[in-house]
Amino acid sequence: MVFNDIIKIIDVIGKVKDLLLNEQEKQIVKDLVLKLDEGNLFNPKNKTKYALIGNTGNFTYLYHYQKYLDKHARAVSKALGATKNAQLIDKLSGFRTVIKEFIQLDEEFEISDDELVIYRGKELPRLREDIDRYRWIMSQCIMSLINTVNMEISTVKKENFIKIGEIYE
């Protein structure tokens, strides 16, 4: 899936407006946002070099990003399984699609021997771009969800999602 197709998914997620949720569904959304926000992935000050090729020729920190993908996929699946609200299911299905696409990108990722030599001790730019795209897209999706349900989650720093959106636009 190309980046433009993913942007279309975000547009679909954003079209679901003014969800009328009962308290249980609001709690599902709150739990999901809290789970997605755990860790530093959406902190704009996070400078982890997920795409760093170490001196041994291995990706030093990529597994952290991969753990985020898996964790986000599980959180969205759990939320989908817990709700019966059709509009919320539509919105969360968009999240699941985005995450699946980035998991697939990660699984299909290949690097040439030349790139290993050239970028040893540095981040691989094309992989860094994919990771930054994921951060941007998911930030947009999370903000859309928070705004749609019009709820405040005190421990979630919405400004982080907004800043990520501004950085990568």
MODELLER restraints for C-alpha pairs under 7 A, 6 or more apart:
rsr = mdl.restraints
at = mdl.atoms
rsr.add(forms.Gaussian(group=physical.xy_distance, feature=features.Distance(at['CA:1:A'], at['CA:101:A']), mean=6.78, stdev=0.5))
rsr.add(forms.Gaussian(group=physical.xy_distance, feature=features.Distance(at['CA:6:A'], at['CA:98:A']), mean=6.63, stdev=0.5))
rsr.add(forms.Gaussian(group=physical.xy_distance, feature=features.Distance(at['CA:9:A'], at['CA:94:A']), mean=6.07, stdev=0.5))
rsr.add(forms.Gaussian(group=physical.xy_distance, feature=features.Distance(at['CA:10:A'], at['CA:141:A']), mean=6.34, stdev=0.5))
rsr.add(forms.Gaussian(group=physical.xy_distance, feature=features.Distance(at['CA:13:A'], at['CA:91:A']), mean=5.02, stdev=0.5))
rsr.add(forms.Gaussian(group=physical.xy_distance, feature=features.Distance(at['CA:13:A'], at['CA:94:A']), mean=6.01, stdev=0.5))
rsr.add(forms.Gaussian(group=physical.xy_distance, feature=features.Distance(at['CA:13:A'], at['CA:141:A']), mean=6.97, stdev=0.5))
rsr.add(forms.Gaussian(group=physical.xy_distance, feature=features.Distance(at['CA:14:A'], at['CA:144:A']), mean=5.76, stdev=0.5))
rsr.add(forms.Gaussian(group=physical.xy_distance, feature=features.Distance(at['CA:16:A'], at['CA:87:A']), mean=6.65, stdev=0.5))
rsr.add(forms.Gaussian(group=physical.xy_distance, feature=features.Distance(at['CA:16:A'], at['CA:91:A']), mean=6.72, stdev=0.5))
rsr.add(forms.Gaussian(group=physical.xy_distance, feature=features.Distance(at['CA:17:A'], at['CA:148:A']), mean=5.38, stdev=0.5))
rsr.add(forms.Gaussian(group=physical.xy_distance, feature=features.Distance(at['CA:18:A'], at['CA:148:A']), mean=5.18, stdev=0.5))
rsr.add(forms.Gaussian(group=physical.xy_distance, feature=features.Distance(at['CA:18:A'], at['CA:149:A']), mean=6.17, stdev=0.5))
rsr.add(forms.Gaussian(group=physical.xy_distance, feature=features.Distance(at['CA:19:A'], at['CA:148:A']), mean=6.09, stdev=0.5))
rsr.add(forms.Gaussian(group=physical.xy_distance, feature=features.Distance(at['CA:19:A'], at['CA:149:A']), mean=5.55, stdev=0.5))
rsr.add(forms.Gaussian(group=physical.xy_distance, feature=features.Distance(at['CA:25:A'], at['CA:83:A']), mean=6.44, stdev=0.5))
rsr.add(forms.Gaussian(group=physical.xy_distance, feature=features.Distance(at['CA:28:A'], at['CA:79:A']), mean=5.96, stdev=0.5))
rsr.add(forms.Gaussian(group=physical.xy_distance, feature=features.Distance(at['CA:30:A'], at['CA:153:A']), mean=6.84, stdev=0.5))
rsr.add(forms.Gaussian(group=physical.xy_distance, feature=features.Distance(at['CA:32:A'], at['CA:75:A']), mean=6.07, stdev=0.5))
rsr.add(forms.Gaussian(group=physical.xy_distance, feature=features.Distance(at['CA:32:A'], at['CA:76:A']), mean=6.75, stdev=0.5))
rsr.add(forms.Gaussian(group=physical.xy_distance, feature=features.Distance(at['CA:32:A'], at['CA:79:A']), mean=6.52, stdev=0.5))
rsr.add(forms.Gaussian(group=physical.xy_distance, feature=features.Distance(at['CA:33:A'], at['CA:142:A']), mean=6.92, stdev=0.5))
rsr.add(forms.Gaussian(group=physical.xy_distance, feature=features.Distance(at['CA:34:A'], at['CA:156:A']), mean=6.75, stdev=0.5))
rsr.add(forms.Gaussian(group=physical.xy_distance, feature=features.Distance(at['CA:35:A'], at['CA:75:A']), mean=6.59, stdev=0.5))
rsr.add(forms.Gaussian(group=physical.xy_distance, feature=features.Distance(at['CA:36:A'], at['CA:72:A']), mean=5.85, stdev=0.5))
rsr.add(forms.Gaussian(group=physical.xy_distance, feature=features.Distance(at['CA:37:A'], at['CA:156:A']), mean=6.93, stdev=0.5))
rsr.add(forms.Gaussian(group=physical.xy_distance, feature=features.Distance(at['CA:40:A'], at['CA:46:A']), mean=6.14, stdev=0.5))
rsr.add(forms.Gaussian(group=physical.xy_distance, feature=features.Distance(at['CA:42:A'], at['CA:135:A']), mean=6.30, stdev=0.5))
rsr.add(forms.Gaussian(group=physical.xy_distance, feature=features.Distance(at['CA:42:A'], at['CA:160:A']), mean=6.33, stdev=0.5))
rsr.add(forms.Gaussian(group=physical.xy_distance, feature=features.Distance(at['CA:42:A'], at['CA:161:A']), mean=6.40, stdev=0.5))
rsr.add(forms.Gaussian(group=physical.xy_distance, feature=features.Distance(at['CA:42:A'], at['CA:164:A']), mean=6.93, stdev=0.5))
rsr.add(forms.Gaussian(group=physical.xy_distance, feature=features.Distance(at['CA:43:A'], at['CA:160:A']), mean=5.55, stdev=0.5))
rsr.add(forms.Gaussian(group=physical.xy_distance, feature=features.Distance(at['CA:44:A'], at['CA:160:A']), mean=6.05, stdev=0.5))
rsr.add(forms.Gaussian(group=physical.xy_distance, feature=features.Distance(at['CA:44:A'], at['CA:163:A']), mean=6.45, stdev=0.5))
rsr.add(forms.Gaussian(group=physical.xy_distance, feature=features.Distance(at['CA:44:A'], at['CA:164:A']), mean=5.67, stdev=0.5))
rsr.add(forms.Gaussian(group=physical.xy_distance, feature=features.Distance(at['CA:49:A'], at['CA:61:A']), mean=6.51, stdev=0.5))
rsr.add(forms.Gaussian(group=physical.xy_distance, feature=features.Distance(at['CA:49:A'], at['CA:123:A']), mean=6.58, stdev=0.5))
rsr.add(forms.Gaussian(group=physical.xy_distance, feature=features.Distance(at['CA:50:A'], at['CA:61:A']), mean=4.65, stdev=0.5))
rsr.add(forms.Gaussian(group=physical.xy_distance, feature=features.Distance(at['CA:50:A'], at['CA:62:A']), mean=4.56, stdev=0.5))
rsr.add(forms.Gaussian(group=physical.xy_distance, feature=features.Distance(at['CA:50:A'], at['CA:65:A']), mean=6.41, stdev=0.5))
rsr.add(forms.Gaussian(group=physical.xy_distance, feature=features.Distance(at['CA:51:A'], at['CA:59:A']), mean=6.49, stdev=0.5))
rsr.add(forms.Gaussian(group=physical.xy_distance, feature=features.Distance(at['CA:51:A'], at['CA:61:A']), mean=6.82, stdev=0.5))
rsr.add(forms.Gaussian(group=physical.xy_distance, feature=features.Distance(at['CA:51:A'], at['CA:62:A']), mean=5.83, stdev=0.5))
rsr.add(forms.Gaussian(group=physical.xy_distance, feature=features.Distance(at['CA:51:A'], at['CA:123:A']), mean=4.79, stdev=0.5))
rsr.add(forms.Gaussian(group=physical.xy_distance, feature=features.Distance(at['CA:51:A'], at['CA:124:A']), mean=5.52, stdev=0.5))
rsr.add(forms.Gaussian(group=physical.xy_distance, feature=features.Distance(at['CA:51:A'], at['CA:127:A']), mean=5.83, stdev=0.5))
rsr.add(forms.Gaussian(group=physical.xy_distance, feature=features.Distance(at['CA:51:A'], at['CA:128:A']), mean=5.42, stdev=0.5))
rsr.add(forms.Gaussian(group=physical.xy_distance, feature=features.Distance(at['CA:52:A'], at['CA:59:A']), mean=5.58, stdev=0.5))
rsr.add(forms.Gaussian(group=physical.xy_distance, feature=features.Distance(at['CA:52:A'], at['CA:60:A']), mean=5.84, stdev=0.5))
rsr.add(forms.Gaussian(group=physical.xy_distance, feature=features.Distance(at['CA:52:A'], at['CA:61:A']), mean=6.60, stdev=0.5))
rsr.add(forms.Gaussian(group=physical.xy_distance, feature=features.Distance(at['CA:52:A'], at['CA:121:A']), mean=6.65, stdev=0.5))
rsr.add(forms.Gaussian(group=physical.xy_distance, feature=features.Distance(at['CA:52:A'], at['CA:122:A']), mean=5.29, stdev=0.5))
rsr.add(forms.Gaussian(group=physical.xy_distance, feature=features.Distance(at['CA:52:A'], at['CA:123:A']), mean=3.94, stdev=0.5))
rsr.add(forms.Gaussian(group=physical.xy_distance, feature=features.Distance(at['CA:52:A'], at['CA:124:A']), mean=6.37, stdev=0.5))
rsr.add(forms.Gaussian(group=physical.xy_distance, feature=features.Distance(at['CA:53:A'], at['CA:59:A']), mean=4.49, stdev=0.5))
rsr.add(forms.Gaussian(group=physical.xy_distance, feature=features.Distance(at['CA:53:A'], at['CA:60:A']), mean=6.04, stdev=0.5))
rsr.add(forms.Gaussian(group=physical.xy_distance, feature=features.Distance(at['CA:53:A'], at['CA:119:A']), mean=6.52, stdev=0.5))
rsr.add(forms.Gaussian(group=physical.xy_distance, feature=features.Distance(at['CA:53:A'], at['CA:120:A']), mean=5.16, stdev=0.5))
rsr.add(forms.Gaussian(group=physical.xy_distance, feature=features.Distance(at['CA:53:A'], at['CA:121:A']), mean=5.43, stdev=0.5))
rsr.add(forms.Gaussian(group=physical.xy_distance, feature=features.Distance(at['CA:53:A'], at['CA:122:A']), mean=5.74, stdev=0.5))
rsr.add(forms.Gaussian(group=physical.xy_distance, feature=features.Distance(at['CA:53:A'], at['CA:123:A']), mean=5.94, stdev=0.5))
rsr.add(forms.Gaussian(group=physical.xy_distance, feature=features.Distance(at['CA:53:A'], at['CA:124:A']), mean=7.00, stdev=0.5))
rsr.add(forms.Gaussian(group=physical.xy_distance, feature=features.Distance(at['CA:54:A'], at['CA:60:A']), mean=5.54, stdev=0.5))
rsr.add(forms.Gaussian(group=physical.xy_distance, feature=features.Distance(at['CA:54:A'], at['CA:120:A']), mean=5.85, stdev=0.5))
rsr.add(forms.Gaussian(group=physical.xy_distance, feature=features.Distance(at['CA:54:A'], at['CA:121:A']), mean=4.94, stdev=0.5))
rsr.add(forms.Gaussian(group=physical.xy_distance, feature=features.Distance(at['CA:55:A'], at['CA:120:A']), mean=5.67, stdev=0.5))
rsr.add(forms.Gaussian(group=physical.xy_distance, feature=features.Distance(at['CA:55:A'], at['CA:121:A']), mean=5.42, stdev=0.5))
rsr.add(forms.Gaussian(group=physical.xy_distance, feature=features.Distance(at['CA:57:A'], at['CA:116:A']), mean=6.20, stdev=0.5))
rsr.add(forms.Gaussian(group=physical.xy_distance, feature=features.Distance(at['CA:57:A'], at['CA:120:A']), mean=6.26, stdev=0.5))
rsr.add(forms.Gaussian(group=physical.xy_distance, feature=features.Distance(at['CA:69:A'], at['CA:99:A']), mean=6.65, stdev=0.5))
rsr.add(forms.Gaussian(group=physical.xy_distance, feature=features.Distance(at['CA:69:A'], at['CA:103:A']), mean=6.54, stdev=0.5))
rsr.add(forms.Gaussian(group=physical.xy_distance, feature=features.Distance(at['CA:73:A'], at['CA:96:A']), mean=6.54, stdev=0.5))
rsr.add(forms.Gaussian(group=physical.xy_distance, feature=features.Distance(at['CA:73:A'], at['CA:99:A']), mean=6.29, stdev=0.5))
rsr.add(forms.Gaussian(group=physical.xy_distance, feature=features.Distance(at['CA:76:A'], at['CA:92:A']), mean=6.67, stdev=0.5))
rsr.add(forms.Gaussian(group=physical.xy_distance, feature=features.Distance(at['CA:76:A'], at['CA:96:A']), mean=6.35, stdev=0.5))
rsr.add(forms.Gaussian(group=physical.xy_distance, feature=features.Distance(at['CA:80:A'], at['CA:89:A']), mean=6.09, stdev=0.5))
rsr.add(forms.Gaussian(group=physical.xy_distance, feature=features.Distance(at['CA:80:A'], at['CA:92:A']), mean=6.55, stdev=0.5))
rsr.add(forms.Gaussian(group=physical.xy_distance, feature=features.Distance(at['CA:136:A'], at['CA:164:A']), mean=5.84, stdev=0.5))
rsr.add(forms.Gaussian(group=physical.xy_distance, feature=features.Distance(at['CA:136:A'], at['CA:165:A']), mean=5.41, stdev=0.5))
rsr.add(forms.Gaussian(group=physical.xy_distance, feature=features.Distance(at['CA:136:A'], at['CA:168:A']), mean=6.20, stdev=0.5))
rsr.add(forms.Gaussian(group=physical.xy_distance, feature=features.Distance(at['CA:139:A'], at['CA:161:A']), mean=4.82, stdev=0.5))
rsr.add(forms.Gaussian(group=physical.xy_distance, feature=features.Distance(at['CA:139:A'], at['CA:164:A']), mean=6.72, stdev=0.5))
rsr.add(forms.Gaussian(group=physical.xy_distance, feature=features.Distance(at['CA:139:A'], at['CA:165:A']), mean=6.49, stdev=0.5))
rsr.add(forms.Gaussian(group=physical.xy_distance, feature=features.Distance(at['CA:140:A'], at['CA:165:A']), mean=6.56, stdev=0.5))
rsr.add(forms.Gaussian(group=physical.xy_distance, feature=features.Distance(at['CA:143:A'], at['CA:161:A']), mean=6.69, stdev=0.5))
